[in-house]
Amino acid sequence: MFVEEANRMLNDKILPFWENLKDDTYGGFYGWLDFELNLDKKAVKGCILNSRILWFFSNAYLTLKDTELLPYAKHAYEFLKKYCIDKEYGGVYWSLNYDGTVFDSTKHTYNQAFAIYALASYYDATKEEEALKIAYDLYRIIESNCTDEVGYLEAFTYDFKPEDNDKLSENGVIAEKTMNTLLHVFEAYTELYRVTKDEQVAKKLYFIMDVFEKQVFNEELRRQEVFFDKNMNSILDLHSYGHDIETAWLIDRGCEVLNDAELTKRMHRITSILEDEIYKVAYVDHSLLNECEKGNVNRMRVWWVQAEAVVGFFNAYEKSNDERYKEAAKDILEYIKTKLEDQREGSEWYWQLDDNHLPDTSKPIVEPWKCPYHNGRMCFEIIRRNIDVA
């Protein structure tokens, strides 16, 4: 049932939607579709959006083995290679104008990571050596420009001089380091290691997991901290429900790829705590709440949070055989189908729903952050894991 539902969502909704956003004039994919489904062909194109689309079509091919998907991945790859990468200073820009000229030249570690993630998957799909070379170029840029002895730095100018991290900071703070960027560097390096088995990359994965274990994970509060100063001291009382359930399964995936029994045992203890806490505090009314800041719960149902909850709870069930996780994942998948999936022709998923489970009409259907990465990945994970529980 669930594999069948994931195939339906992927093949009937998500894939056709993003295929139709391909820009055959200027390259890449269109960057904005408002709530009323008005397409802006001259909107800014976020490089993170393009990387995530490259990752999506590469993995759609790897999952479905449909060669008709490869031209879409190649289209995104060519745009990344030609426009998103700075030929002089290296690294991926933050965003481009519709015609590929630079709009925002910020170099952010988060953006470099997503390009690596996408390029590693594209290499797996095509065996295109050039893609792997670019991925390694970006890996070396992160490791030489975007790190210190404590962890991973965030935002830089085009020539890699540090600047304020306003792009990955929220809730009224400017963070020098974030759990979010650390997580997605980890995710990117996991994929790079999966396709190369490079021991230098493996060492970085061990380092990042050590940071998660000792500095990001808050044992007393059974959560991750989110925003940090340069020394990894938390600067805001915030519990990000979606990130915690996403982190749990991504760390488990990293452990699986590294295949280290001792590491897996150690990290499973942490990921199991995160899963249990999210189930207890955030799983409400067939869906996952958004976050809690200083005791105030944000009850919006955000598209990516629901997708990660499905994967995270199914992963928790596979790990523990705890039936409550299986039932939660099934319940949230049904919620997505009946509430979050936009039934209008030419649309995909709503950005978010309010506490009455109604769409937030102020949010677009596509913009630089709204992409097929989370919901597409949810479908891939269900299909690849052959999740078909009764």
N, C-alpha and C positions, 0 to 999 in steps of 0.2 A: 504493500500500500504506500509506504513512504518513499520508496524508490520511484514508484509510479508517479507520485505527486511531485517529487523533485524533478523528474523528467518533464512533467507537464509545465511546471513553473519555468524551467530553463528553456525548453524548446518552443513553448507557445507564447511566452511572455517576455522573458528577459533577453534572450538572444535576438529575436526579431526587433525588439525595441532599440537595442544598441547598434544593431546592423544598420538600422535606418538613420542613425546619427552620423554616419561616416561622411566626412567632408571630402568630396572628390575634386573640389576646386583648389583648396589651399592645403589639404592634407590634415591628418589627424581626425578628430571627431568634434562635432559642435559642442560648445561649452555651456549652453543655457537653454532650458525649456521651462517656462514658468508654469504655475499651477493650472492655468487655463489652457495649457498645451500650445502656447505660442512659442515658436522656435526663433531664437535670435542667432542668425548665422554669423553675426559680427561680434559676438560676445567674446570676452577673454577666454582663452583655453588654458586651464590649469595643467601644468606638467604632471602633477600628481594624478589628475584625472586620466591623462593619456597613458601614464605608466600602469595605472590600475586596469585600464581597458586592454592594454597589451597583455598584462597578466591574465585577464579574464579570457580573452580569446585563445591564448596559448593553452590555458587549462581546460577550456571547453573542448579544444581538439584532443588534448591528452586524455580527457575523460570519455568523450563520445566517439573519438576516432573518425570524425567526419572531416574529410579533407577540404570541404567547402568553407570551413571556418578559418583555415590557415591564411587566406588572403586578407582577412580582417586583422589578424595578428600582425602580418607583414606590413599592412598599412600603418598601424600604430607604431611598429618598430621603425619604419622609415622616417616617420615624423619625429620620433624621439631622437634618432640619430642625426637628422638634418637640422632640426630646430631647437630641441630642448637642451642639448648639450652645448656648453660654452667651448668653442674651439680654441680659444686663447688661454683661458685660465682653468679650464676643466670644470667638471661638475654640471649638475642639472639646475637650470633656472627654476624660479618659483612659478612663473606664468608667462604666457605669450599672448600677443594680439591674435586676432582671427587669422591673419595672414602669415603667422610664424615669426614676426618680429618680436623683440623682447618687450614685455610689458612690465614685469617685476623681476629684476636681476638678482634678488636675494638667493643665496645658496643655503639651503636648510638641510641639515642632516637627515631629517624625516624624508625629504624628497629624494635625496641620494639613495636612501634605503629602499624606497619603493621602486626606483628604477632598477636596482640590483635584483630585487624580488622578481620583477617582471622579466628582466633579461635572462635570468637563470631559467625561468620557466620556458621562455621563448627558445632558449638553447636546447632545452630538453625536448621541445616539440619539433624543432627543425634541424638540430645539430649544426646550427650556424655558428662557426667559430668566432666570427666577428662580434656576435652578441656577447659571447662569454668574455672576450677581450675587453669590451666596454664595461661589462659588469665588474671585472677586476680593476679596471681603471678607477671606477667609482669607489670600490672597496678600499683601494689604496688612498684615495682622496679622504675618505672618512677617517681612516686610521692615521693619516699624517696631519690632517687639518682640524679634525672635529672631535678630538679626544683630549683628555687630561688624565692624571693619575687616578682620578676618582671615577670617571665614567665618560659619557658622551655629551659633548656640547651641542648647541642647537642652531643658532642663526648666525649667518655671515653675509658680508657684502659680496659682490661679484668676485672680488679678489681675495676672499676668505679672511677678511678682518672681522672680528666679532661685532655683532650688533644686537639690539634688544630683540628678545624672543616673543614678539607680540603675536606671531602667527600660530604658535602652539601653546599660548597662555590664554586662560579664560578666567571667569569668575573674579575679575578685578585684581588679579595678580600678574606680575611679569616674572616668569620662572626662568632661572638659568639652566635648569635641567628638568626633564619631565619623564614620567613613567611611560608616556605614550611613545615618545621618540625611542626610548630604550627598547620598548617592546617590538617596535617595527624594524629596528636594526637587527634585533634577535631573529625576527621572522625572516628577514632578507638573508641573513647569514645562514639560517637553517636551510633555506632553499638552495643557496649557493653551495653549501657543504653537501647537500643531498645529491647534487648533480656532478660534483667534482671529487668529493672525499678528500679535500685539501686540509691537511692537519693544522695549518696556520689558521684557517677559518674555524676549525674545531676549537682551538685554544681560545678564540674570541667568544665562542658560544659558552665555554666554561666560565670565562670571566664575567659575561653578562649574567649568567645564572647565579653566580656568586653575589653580584650586585643586587639582583632581585631578592635573593635569600636573606642577605644581611642588612640591606639598606632600604629596599622598597617595601618588602613585606612587613606589615605591622602585626606581630603575633598577638598582642594584647587585644587589638581591635578586629582581628581576623579579616584584614583587608590589605590592599596595597595603598600606599600613599601616592599622590598624583603629581604635585608640583614641589620643586625643591630649589634650594639655593645651590651655589657652586659646590658645596661640600656634602650635598645630598641630605641636607636637613629639610624636613617637610615644612612648607610655608603656608599651608591651608588645610583646614579640617574638611576634607572632601572624600566621599566614597563614591567612586564611579562604578556603578553596577555592571555596565556593559564591558568596560575594560577588564574588570576582574574575571568575568566568566570567559572572555576572549583569551586573556592571559593564561588561564588555567589550561585550556586545551592546546594553546600554542607552545607552552613550556613542555607539556606532555609530548607534543609532536617533536620538539627538539630533542628530548630524551630518547624518543624512539629512533630518531635518525642517528644519534650518537651511539646508541646501543651500549650504554654503560650502566650495569645493574645497580651499582652503588649510588651513582648520581640519580638514577630513576627513582630509587627508594627514597632518597632525601627530598627530591623535588615533588614527588607524589604526595608526600605528607602536606606540603604547602598548598599544592593545587587542590587537594581534597578539602582542606579548610576553606579555601576561597569558594569552591563549589557549594559546600554546605551552607556557608554564610549567605551567599547570594540567593540560594533557594529559600532560606528562612526570612530574609528581610526585603527581597526585591520581587519575588514571584507573586504577583497579585492580579486577580481578575484575568486569568488565562494569558498573562503577558508579563514582561519585565519592566519595572519602573526605570527611570533614567539614572538618577543620582541623588545623593544626599549631601548638602553643604551646611555645616554647622548645625546639624539636626533638622534642617528643613528639606523635606523630600520633594524633588522634582518628579511629578507623576506623568510627564509626557511619555508616550510610547514611540521611541525613535526607531526608524527602520533598521539601522545597523545593529542596534542593541537586541532587537528581536531575533535577527538572523544569527548573531553570535550566541544567543541563549540556546537556540535549537542545537547548534553544534556542540556547545559547551556541556549542555545537560546530557545529550546522547553520549558524549565522550565520558562524562562522569558515570553514566550507567554501564558502559562497556568496561570501565575500570573497576567498578565496585559491585555490579549487579544489584544496585539499590533501585528498587522499582519506582521510587518517587521521582527519580531523575528521568527515567523513561517516560513516565506519564506527563511530566512537565514539558519535555521536549515535544511530545505528541500534541499536547494542548496548545503550546505556543505556535507550532506549525499550522494548526487549524485556525488559530487567531490570525496569523499572517494571511492565510487563504481567504478568510471571510471579512477581515477588517482592513488590513494594511495593503493588500494587493489592490491596485486601482483598476477597476473593471472597465474604465473608459477605453475605447479603442485608441491606440496610439500612445498609451501611457504604460507605466510600469508599477512601481510601488510609491505610495505617498511617503513624504519625508518623515512625518510624525503625526500622531493622533493625540488628542487631548484626553483628559481623564474620563470623558464621556465616550471615548473611542471614536471620535469624529475627526476628520482630516483637518490639519492646520493649513488653511488656504493661503497663508502668508509665505509658505515655503515652496520653492520651485520643485519640479520633478528632476531636473538636472541642473547642477552647477559644479564648480570645481571639486567639491567634496562629495557630491551625490553621484554615485557611480555603481557599476555592477560587481564590485569587489566583494562586499559582505554577503549580499543575497546570492550572487553567483557561486561564491565559495560554499555557502550553506548547501546549495544543490549538489555541488561537486562532492562534498564530504558525505552526504547521504548516499549518493550513487556509489562512490568508491568504497565506502565502508559496507555497502550492501545492507543498509539499515532497513529492515523490513519486519520490525517487531509487531506482534499482535497487540 
